[in-house]
Amino acid sequence: QVQLVESGGGLVQAGGSLRLSCSDSGRTSSTYNMGWFRQAPGKDREFVATISRSGIITRYADSVKGRFTISRTQDKNTVYLQMNSLKPEDTAVYYCAAGVVVTTRANEYDYWGQGTQVTVSS
């Protein structure tokens, strides 16, 4: 069973960087496509990035393209989100998710982590 745990969130100044990690303690997520989403207070959960099972296909939201990079380890059980040039509008709870398709739609993912808070100060 997929059991996702995010880590790496925190408080950073604008322009800084953070790397989020998403580990699967069930060690079965290698068979899934993985995604990162975020949710700011009072807003809907929004797509950030996704990566295919092979790691070959990646997609990004326009708002993070060129600043964020999604990757996964060779054993495919850990997914990273490298976030550079952070902006205050990146402040949100970040969630990783696992699903059977490469998609930007949150409702098409089957498993979710509990989230990690990212706060970017101006």
C-alpha positions in Angstrom: 0.0 0.0 0.0 1.2 3.5 -0.8 1.9 5.6 2.3 3.2 9.0 1.4 5.1 11.3 3.8 6.2 14.8 2.8 9.1 16.6 4.4 11.4 19.6 3.8 8.9 22.5 4.2 9.7 25.5 6.3 10.1 29.3 6.4 12.3 30.9 3.7 12.8 34.5 2.5 11.7 35.5 -1.0 14.4 34.4 -3.5 15.4 31.5 -1.5 15.2 27.7 -2.1 13.7 24.6 -0.5 13.7 21.0 -1.5 10.6 19.0 -0.6 10.7 15.2 -0.3 8.0 12.7 -0.6 8.8 9.2 0.6 6.7 6.1 0.3 7.0 4.0 3.5 5.0 1.2 1.7 7.7 1.2 -1.0 5.1 0.6 -3.7 4.9 4.1 -5.3 7.5 3.1 -7.9 4.6 1.8 -10.0 2.8 5.1 -9.8 3.0 8.5 -11.4 3.6 11.2 -8.8 2.4 14.7 -8.4 2.9 17.8 -6.2 0.0 20.0 -5.4 -0.4 23.0 -3.1 -3.2 24.7 -1.2 -3.0 28.2 0.2 -5.5 29.4 2.9 -8.9 30.1 1.4 -7.9 28.7 -2.0 -8.5 25.5 -3.9 -5.8 22.9 -4.1 -3.8 23.6 -7.3 -1.5 21.5 -9.4 2.3 22.2 -9.2 4.2 19.4 -11.0 3.9 15.8 -12.0 6.4 13.1 -13.0 5.8 9.8 -14.7 6.7 6.4 -13.3 9.8 6.2 -15.5 10.8 9.8 -14.6 10.9 10.7 -18.2 7.8 12.8 -18.5 7.4 15.9 -16.4 4.8 18.7 -16.4 4.6 21.9 -14.5 2.1 24.6 -13.7 2.9 27.8 -15.6 3.3 29.7 -12.3 6.3 27.5 -11.3 7.9 26.6 -14.7 11.6 27.5 -14.7 11.7 27.8 -10.9 10.6 24.3 -9.7 12.0 20.9 -10.7 10.4 17.6 -9.9 12.5 14.4 -9.9 12.5 10.9 -8.4 15.1 8.5 -7.1 16.3 5.6 -9.1 14.3 3.2 -7.1 11.4 5.5 -7.8 10.1 5.5 -4.2 11.1 9.1 -3.3 10.0 12.1 -5.2 11.6 15.6 -4.8 10.4 19.1 -5.6 13.3 21.5 -5.8 11.9 25.0 -5.4 14.1 28.0 -6.4 13.5 31.7 -6.6 10.6 31.3 -4.2 8.0 34.0 -4.0 5.5 35.0 -1.2 2.7 33.7 -3.5 4.3 30.2 -3.3 3.2 30.1 0.4 1.0 27.0 0.9 0.7 23.5 2.2 2.4 21.3 -0.3 1.0 17.7 -0.9 2.4 14.8 -2.9 0.1 12.3 -4.5 0.3 9.1 -6.4 -1.8 7.9 -9.3 -2.0 5.6 -12.3 -2.1 8.4 -14.9 0.1 11.4 -15.6 -2.4 14.2 -14.9 -2.7 17.7 -13.5 -6.1 16.9 -12.0 -6.1 16.3 -8.3 -9.2 14.1 -8.4 -7.3 11.6 -10.6 -4.7 10.8 -7.9 -5.4 7.8 -5.6 -3.1 8.4 -2.7 -2.1 11.6 -0.8 0.3 12.6 1.9 -0.5 14.8 4.8 1.3 17.9 3.5 4.1 20.1 4.5 3.9 23.8 5.1 6.0 26.2 3.0 6.1 29.9 4.0 7.9 32.5 1.9 8.4 35.8 3.6 8.8 39.0 1.6 
